[in-house]
């Protein structure tokens, strides 16, 4: 009975040794993978930082575009107002030219009489 227990313990110890050896082997094959993951993680970090920086630049550019569009709208509004003023002035010129023409006709008539 004691001998059987000792044999069982010995067998269990052998199994534990074999398992530890297998674990050690697995860890040795994982190490190179971990070593190749590190540079990839560093590259991912670098890429994420670049993306953040680019997004910040895009946001700043969008803000600038919005501001410029607002200025363009304001300038277009001023152009419309100026065009309206030009039309009004051209109508006044037309009326004045008509009046001048009428006055010149009166002067001719007076000169001929």
MDAnalysis code that builds the backbone (N, CA, C; Angstrom):
import MDAnalysis as mda
import numpy as np

u = mda.Universe.empty(339, n_residues=113, atom_resindex=np.repeat(np.arange(113), 3), trajectory=True)
u.add_TopologyAttr("name", ["N", "CA", "C"] * 113)
u.add_TopologyAttr("resid", np.arange(1, 114))
u.add_TopologyAttr("resname", ["UNK", "UNK", "UNK", "UNK", "UNK", "UNK", "UNK", "UNK", "UNK", "UNK", "UNK", "UNK", "UNK", "UNK", "UNK", "UNK", "UNK", "UNK", "UNK", "UNK", "UNK", "UNK", "UNK", "UNK", "UNK", "UNK", "UNK", "UNK", "UNK", "UNK", "UNK", "UNK", "UNK", "UNK", "UNK", "UNK", "UNK", "UNK", "UNK", "UNK", "UNK", "UNK", "UNK", "UNK", "UNK", "UNK", "UNK", "UNK", "UNK", "UNK", "UNK", "UNK", "UNK", "UNK", "UNK", "UNK", "UNK", "UNK", "UNK", "UNK", "UNK", "UNK", "UNK", "UNK", "UNK", "UNK", "UNK", "UNK", "UNK", "UNK", "UNK", "UNK", "UNK", "UNK", "UNK", "UNK", "UNK", "UNK", "UNK", "UNK", "UNK", "UNK", "UNK", "UNK", "UNK", "UNK", "UNK", "UNK", "UNK", "UNK", "UNK", "UNK", "UNK", "UNK", "UNK", "UNK", "UNK", "UNK", "UNK", "UNK", "UNK", "UNK", "UNK", "UNK", "UNK", "UNK", "UNK", "UNK", "UNK", "UNK", "UNK", "UNK", "UNK"])
u.atoms.positions = np.array([
    [0.823, -1.192, 0.000],
    [0.000, 0.000, 0.000],
    [0.869, 1.260, 0.000],
    [1.870, 1.292, 0.901],
    [2.789, 2.430, 0.923],
    [3.581, 2.449, -0.368],
    [4.032, 1.271, -0.788],
    [4.781, 1.177, -2.034],
    [3.939, 1.641, -3.214],
    [2.686, 1.284, -3.258],
    [1.796, 1.701, -4.340],
    [1.636, 3.215, -4.325],
    [1.489, 3.789, -3.133],
    [1.380, 5.242, -3.022],
    [2.661, 5.931, -3.495],
    [3.808, 5.352, -3.098],
    [5.096, 5.923, -3.525],
    [5.238, 5.831, -5.040],
    [4.819, 4.725, -5.604],
    [4.884, 4.574, -7.066],
    [3.965, 5.593, -7.748],
    [2.775, 5.790, -7.158],
    [1.834, 6.766, -7.709],
    [2.407, 8.185, -7.616],
    [3.020, 8.484, -6.440],
    [3.635, 9.804, -6.258],
    [4.759, 9.981, -7.269],
    [5.563, 8.967, -7.436],
    [6.675, 9.018, -8.389],
    [6.157, 9.242, -9.798],
    [5.081, 8.544, -10.126],
    [4.475, 8.705, -11.459],
    [3.935, 10.127, -11.634],
    [3.294, 10.636, -10.560],
    [2.762, 12.003, -10.621],
    [3.893, 13.035, -10.777],
    [4.989, 12.774, -10.041],
    [6.135, 13.678, -10.142],
    [6.692, 13.650, -11.569],
    [6.762, 12.490, -12.159],
    [7.232, 12.375, -13.547],
    [6.309, 13.135, -14.492],
    [4.991, 13.014, -14.246],
    [4.024, 13.747, -15.079],
    [4.206, 15.247, -14.919],
    [4.419, 15.681, -13.652],
    [4.616, 17.101, -13.393],
    [5.871, 17.580, -14.116],
    [6.962, 16.791, -14.044],
    [8.203, 17.153, -14.744],
    [7.964, 17.271, -16.252],
    [7.235, 16.314, -16.799],
    [6.949, 16.338, -18.243],
    [6.114, 17.575, -18.589],
    [5.109, 17.880, -17.732],
    [4.287, 19.075, -17.971],
    [5.113, 20.350, -17.874],
    [6.008, 20.418, -16.866],
    [6.872, 21.593, -16.722],
    [7.795, 21.743, -17.932],
    [8.288, 20.632, -18.418],
    [9.149, 20.657, -19.604],
    [8.361, 21.153, -20.818],
    [7.117, 20.680, -20.945],
    [6.258, 21.108, -22.041],
    [5.955, 22.605, -21.935],
    [5.679, 23.076, -20.696],
    [5.416, 24.509, -20.470],
    [6.635, 25.334, -20.847],
    [7.812, 24.859, -20.430],
    [9.052, 25.562, -20.748],
    [9.245, 25.653, -22.260],
    [8.972, 24.560, -22.945],
    [9.087, 24.533, -24.409],
    [8.105, 25.507, -25.051],
    [6.857, 25.511, -24.535],
    [5.848, 26.434, -25.073],
    [6.257, 27.886, -24.842],
    [6.770, 28.170, -23.645],
    [7.214, 29.530, -23.343],
    [8.353, 29.950, -24.272],
    [9.257, 28.996, -24.547],
    [10.361, 29.310, -25.463],
    [9.863, 29.616, -26.873],
    [8.786, 28.964, -27.304],
    [8.267, 29.280, -28.636],
    [7.417, 30.549, -28.633],
    [6.884, 30.933, -27.463],
    [6.102, 32.168, -27.368],
    [7.020, 33.386, -27.373],
    [8.205, 33.261, -26.758],
    [9.121, 34.412, -26.648],
    [9.399, 35.098, -27.985],
    [9.768, 34.350, -29.034],
    [10.022, 35.042, -30.315],
    [8.780, 35.775, -30.837],
    [7.601, 35.165, -30.610],
    [6.366, 35.828, -31.047],
    [6.169, 37.132, -30.295],
    [6.428, 37.088, -28.980],
    [6.305, 38.314, -28.185],
    [7.312, 39.356, -28.656],
    [8.501, 38.905, -28.987],
    [9.528, 39.836, -29.463],
    [9.135, 40.466, -30.797],
    [8.416, 39.723, -31.645],
    [7.985, 40.318, -32.918],
    [6.747, 41.196, -32.729],
    [5.974, 40.942, -31.668],
    [4.788, 41.763, -31.394],
    [5.204, 43.153, -30.923],
    [6.275, 43.256, -30.140],
    [6.688, 44.556, -29.599],
    [6.887, 45.611, -30.688],
    [7.689, 45.323, -31.724],
    [7.848, 46.357, -32.766],
    [6.527, 46.690, -33.465],
    [5.676, 45.665, -33.635],
    [4.375, 45.928, -34.259],
    [3.529, 46.853, -33.399],
    [3.559, 46.619, -32.083],
    [2.813, 47.494, -31.177],
    [3.369, 48.916, -31.225],
    [4.694, 49.027, -31.283],
    [5.299, 50.359, -31.391],
    [4.885, 51.045, -32.684],
    [4.820, 50.269, -33.756],
    [4.387, 50.817, -35.046],
    [2.924, 51.251, -34.981],
    [2.091, 50.447, -34.334],
    [0.673, 50.804, -34.169],
    [0.547, 52.085, -33.361],
    [1.320, 52.187, -32.262],
    [1.293, 53.411, -31.448],
    [1.689, 54.620, -32.281],
    [2.757, 54.458, -33.043],
    [3.233, 55.559, -33.891],
    [2.174, 55.957, -34.912],
    [1.538, 54.960, -35.526],
    [0.489, 55.240, -36.510],
    [-0.705, 55.938, -35.871],
    [-1.071, 55.505, -34.669],
    [-2.184, 56.147, -33.971],
    [-1.860, 57.601, -33.643],
    [-0.615, 57.841, -33.222],
    [-0.209, 59.221, -32.944],
    [-0.262, 60.074, -34.210],
    [0.150, 59.474, -35.315],
    [0.093, 60.184, -36.598],
    [-1.352, 60.481, -36.991],
    [-2.231, 59.513, -36.784],
    [-3.656, 59.702, -37.082],
    [-4.231, 60.824, -36.213],
    [-3.882, 60.814, -34.915],
    [-4.363, 61.875, -34.022],
    [-3.908, 63.242, -34.507],
    [-2.629, 63.309, -34.867],
    [-2.082, 64.579, -35.350],
    [-2.791, 65.022, -36.628],
    [-3.009, 64.079, -37.551],
    [-3.688, 64.409, -38.805],
    [-5.127, 64.840, -38.555],
    [-5.802, 64.181, -37.623],
    [-7.177, 64.568, -37.311],
    [-7.227, 65.971, -36.728],
    [-6.234, 66.276, -35.904],
    [-6.171, 67.614, -35.337],
    [-5.989, 68.647, -36.452],
    [-5.139, 68.322, -37.401],
    [-4.915, 69.220, -38.540],
    [-6.179, 69.349, -39.393],
    [-6.868, 68.241, -39.599],
    [-8.120, 68.260, -40.376],
    [-9.159, 69.135, -39.676],
    [-9.259, 68.990, -38.341],
    [-10.211, 69.820, -37.597],
    [-9.889, 71.301, -37.758],
    [-8.594, 71.630, -37.645],
    [-8.185, 73.037, -37.796],
    [-8.512, 73.532, -39.200],
    [-8.263, 72.690, -40.214],
    [-8.569, 73.082, -41.595],
    [-10.070, 73.260, -41.801],
    [-10.863, 72.373, -41.220],
    [-12.319, 72.501, -41.345],
    [-12.810, 73.797, -40.697],
    [-12.216, 74.118, -39.563],
    [-12.581, 75.364, -38.888],
    [-12.243, 76.558, -39.769],
    [-11.074, 76.497, -40.401],
    [-10.660, 77.570, -41.310],
    [-11.589, 77.649, -42.523],
    [-11.969, 76.496, -43.060],
    [-12.884, 76.464, -44.211],
    [-14.233, 77.077, -43.831],
    [-14.730, 76.719, -42.640],
    [-16.008, 77.295, -42.187],
    [-15.910, 78.810, -42.095],
    [-14.812, 79.275, -41.522],
    [-14.615, 80.716, -41.385],
    [-14.551, 81.386, -42.756],
    [-13.814, 80.750, -43.686],
    [-13.708, 81.308, -45.041],
    [-15.057, 81.310, -45.757],
    [-15.838, 80.247, -45.567],
    [-17.165, 80.204, -46.191],
    [-18.056, 81.324, -45.643],
    [-17.930, 81.579, -44.351],
    [-18.700, 82.662, -43.748],
    [-18.301, 83.999, -44.377],
    [-16.998, 84.190, -44.579],
    [-16.527, 85.417, -45.230],
    [-17.032, 85.512, -46.665],
    [-17.013, 84.391, -47.371],
    [-17.502, 84.376, -48.760],
    [-18.985, 84.764, -48.795],
    [-19.776, 84.192, -47.871],
    [-21.206, 84.536, -47.825],
    [-21.395, 86.027, -47.572],
    [-20.623, 86.538, -46.641],
    [-20.715, 87.968, -46.328],
    [-20.331, 88.806, -47.544],
    [-19.249, 88.402, -48.234],
    [-18.819, 89.143, -49.423],
    [-19.858, 89.061, -50.545],
    [-20.478, 87.895, -50.698],
    [-21.519, 87.756, -51.732],
    [-22.711, 88.666, -51.413],
    [-23.022, 88.766, -50.138],
    [-24.106, 89.653, -49.729],
    [-23.767, 91.105, -50.079],
    [-22.515, 91.486, -49.835],
    [-22.079, 92.845, -50.194],
    [-22.123, 93.057, -51.702],
    [-21.704, 92.050, -52.456],
    [-21.741, 92.146, -53.928],
    [-23.181, 92.339, -54.399],
    [-24.108, 91.576, -53.818],
    [-25.520, 91.729, -54.205],
    [-26.004, 93.157, -53.938],
    [-25.654, 93.660, -52.749],
    [-26.068, 95.030, -52.403],
    [-25.457, 96.034, -53.385],
    [-24.172, 95.822, -53.723],
    [-23.517, 96.733, -54.672],
    [-24.147, 96.642, -56.059],
    [-24.491, 95.440, -56.493],
    [-25.143, 95.286, -57.809],
    [-26.496, 95.986, -57.818],
    [-27.212, 95.889, -56.708],
    [-28.503, 96.576, -56.615],
    [-28.304, 98.084, -56.717],
    [-27.269, 98.573, -56.056],
    [-26.958, 100.000, -56.113],
    [-26.566, 100.412, -57.532],
    [-25.769, 99.560, -58.201],
    [-25.370, 99.845, -59.595],
    [-26.605, 99.906, -60.490],
    [-27.536, 98.963, -60.333],
    [-28.770, 98.985, -61.145],
    [-29.534, 100.290, -60.916],
    [-29.651, 100.645, -59.649],
    [-30.365, 101.874, -59.324],
    [-29.687, 103.079, -59.968],
    [-28.355, 103.121, -59.877],
    [-27.619, 104.238, -60.486],
    [-27.753, 104.245, -62.002],
    [-27.744, 103.066, -62.609],
    [-27.916, 102.999, -64.067],
    [-29.306, 103.496, -64.477],
    [-30.316, 103.165, -63.670],
    [-31.667, 103.678, -63.957],
    [-31.698, 105.203, -63.857],
    [-30.992, 105.741, -62.844],
    [-30.919, 107.207, -62.707],
    [-30.205, 107.815, -63.910],
    [-29.134, 107.163, -64.364],
    [-28.405, 107.647, -65.550],
    [-29.337, 107.651, -66.762],
    [-30.119, 106.579, -66.906],
    [-31.057, 106.489, -68.043],
    [-32.060, 107.651, -68.003],
    [-32.610, 107.890, -66.795],
    [-33.572, 108.988, -66.637],
    [-32.896, 110.319, -66.956],
    [-31.671, 110.511, -66.434],
    [-30.957, 111.762, -66.689],
    [-30.623, 111.930, -68.167],
    [-30.227, 110.846, -68.829],
    [-29.930, 110.928, -70.266],
    [-31.198, 111.291, -71.056],
    [-32.304, 110.721, -70.639],
    [-33.567, 111.044, -71.301],
    [-33.907, 112.517, -71.117],
    [-33.681, 113.025, -69.890],
    [-33.940, 114.432, -69.600],
    [-33.000, 115.326, -70.404],
    [-31.722, 114.938, -70.481],
    [-30.754, 115.719, -71.284],
    [-31.176, 115.740, -72.736],
    [-31.594, 114.584, -73.237],
    [-32.030, 114.510, -74.635],
    [-33.230, 115.427, -74.876],
    [-34.174, 115.422, -73.931],
    [-35.342, 116.285, -74.038],
    [-34.931, 117.754, -73.989],
    [-33.996, 118.073, -73.072],
    [-33.514, 119.457, -72.976],
    [-32.779, 119.881, -74.244],
    [-31.989, 118.982, -74.798],
    [-31.281, 119.309, -76.051],
    [-32.275, 119.539, -77.187],
    [-33.340, 118.752, -77.205],
    [-34.368, 118.959, -78.229],
    [-35.046, 120.316, -78.071],
    [-35.281, 120.721, -76.812],
    [-35.862, 122.045, -76.556],
    [-34.916, 123.134, -76.999],
    [-33.624, 122.971, -76.702],
    [-32.617, 123.966, -77.119],
    [-32.599, 124.072, -78.623],
    [-32.615, 122.961, -79.344],
    [-32.633, 122.982, -80.830],
    [-33.863, 123.729, -81.346],
    [-35.004, 123.405, -80.713],
    [-36.251, 124.043, -81.140],
    [-36.183, 125.550, -80.932],
    [-35.627, 125.946, -79.782],
    [-35.487, 127.387, -79.496],
    [-34.491, 128.039, -80.442],
    [-33.417, 127.346, -80.785],
    [-32.439, 127.913, -81.698],
    [-33.020, 128.054, -83.109],
    [-33.881, 127.147, -83.466],
    [-34.455, 127.166, -84.825],
    [-35.605, 128.186, -84.932],
    [-36.112, 128.674, -83.814],
    [-37.243, 129.603, -83.934],
    [-36.818, 131.032, -83.886],
])
